[in-house]
Amino acid sequence: MDLNLSYSYATIPPLFADLGDFHLQMNNTNVSLTGMVHHDEEDNWASNISGFAFDSLPLWITFDSVSDFGHVWGYVATYIGNVIVERVMSISDYVNEVKGYYKI
């Protein structure tokens, strides 16, 4: 997935201002979810997730901007994003069967 956006902002009072391009690159991401959902006449929902797999290469977020502040945000966002991706990948290794029952 590649996402490109142009942005600009200015704070009031004008302490911070920037304009530039935002780029999110997340390649080779695979998500697989296997399960079953059952609904009965009494509005009860039963879900059975029997398999969950998530795999991705590290993502990269860049802010190509006028100020150095955008570059700092790019590094911070890349780090946080990769921590979240790694946590989701590790969770998918341990999920075997999760059941939930909900009444609407």
C-alpha positions in Angstrom: 0.0 0.0 0.0 1.3 3.4 -0.9 -0.4 6.5 0.3 0.6 10.0 -0.7 -0.9 13.2 0.6 0.0 16.9 0.5 -0.4 18.9 3.6 0.0 22.4 5.1 -0.7 23.8 8.6 -0.1 26.9 10.7 -0.9 27.3 14.3 -2.5 30.3 15.9 -0.5 32.2 17.0 1.9 31.3 14.2 4.5 29.5 16.2 4.6 26.4 13.9 4.0 26.3 10.2 4.8 23.7 7.6 3.9 22.4 4.2 5.0 19.3 2.3 4.1 15.8 1.3 3.2 12.8 3.5 4.1 9.3 2.2 3.1 6.0 3.8 4.6 2.8 2.4 3.5 -0.6 3.7 4.4 -3.4 1.3 3.8 -7.2 1.4 1.1 -7.0 4.1 -1.0 -10.2 4.5 -4.0 -10.6 6.8 -5.9 -13.8 7.1 -9.0 -14.3 9.4 -10.9 -17.6 9.6 -14.0 -18.0 11.6 -17.8 -18.3 11.9 -20.5 -16.0 13.1 -23.9 -17.3 14.2 -27.1 -15.2 14.8 -30.3 -16.6 16.3 -33.9 -15.4 16.7 -33.2 -13.7 20.0 -30.5 -11.4 18.6 -27.6 -13.4 20.1 -24.4 -13.3 18.1 -21.8 -16.0 18.5 -18.4 -15.7 16.9 -15.7 -18.3 16.7 -12.3 -17.1 15.4 -10.3 -20.2 14.6 -7.4 -18.6 12.8 -5.7 -15.2 12.6 -2.5 -14.4 10.7 -0.8 -11.1 10.1 2.4 -10.6 8.3 4.1 -7.5 7.0 7.4 -6.0 6.0 8.4 -2.9 8.1 6.5 0.2 7.1 8.0 3.6 6.3 6.4 7.0 6.9 8.0 10.2 5.5 7.2 13.8 5.7 8.9 15.7 2.9 8.5 19.1 4.3 10.0 22.6 4.5 10.8 22.4 8.3 12.9 19.8 10.2 9.9 19.2 12.4 8.3 17.1 9.7 11.3 14.9 9.5 11.2 14.3 13.3 7.5 13.4 13.1 8.3 11.0 10.2 10.9 9.1 12.3 8.7 9.0 15.4 5.6 7.8 13.3 7.7 5.1 11.6 9.0 3.8 14.9 5.6 3.7 16.5 4.0 2.2 13.4 6.6 -0.6 13.3 6.1 -1.4 17.0 2.4 -1.8 16.4 2.9 -4.0 13.3 5.4 -6.2 15.3 2.9 -6.5 18.2 0.0 -7.5 15.9 2.3 -10.1 14.1 3.3 -11.6 17.5 -0.4 -11.7 18.6 -1.3 -13.6 15.5 1.2 -16.3 16.4 -0.6 -17.1 19.6 -4.3 -16.9 18.6 -5.8 -20.3 18.2 -9.4 -19.9 19.2 -11.3 -16.9 20.5 -15.0 -17.0 21.3 -17.3 -14.2 22.1 -21.0 -13.9 22.7 -22.9 -10.7 22.3 -26.5 -9.6 22.7 -27.7 -6.6 20.8 
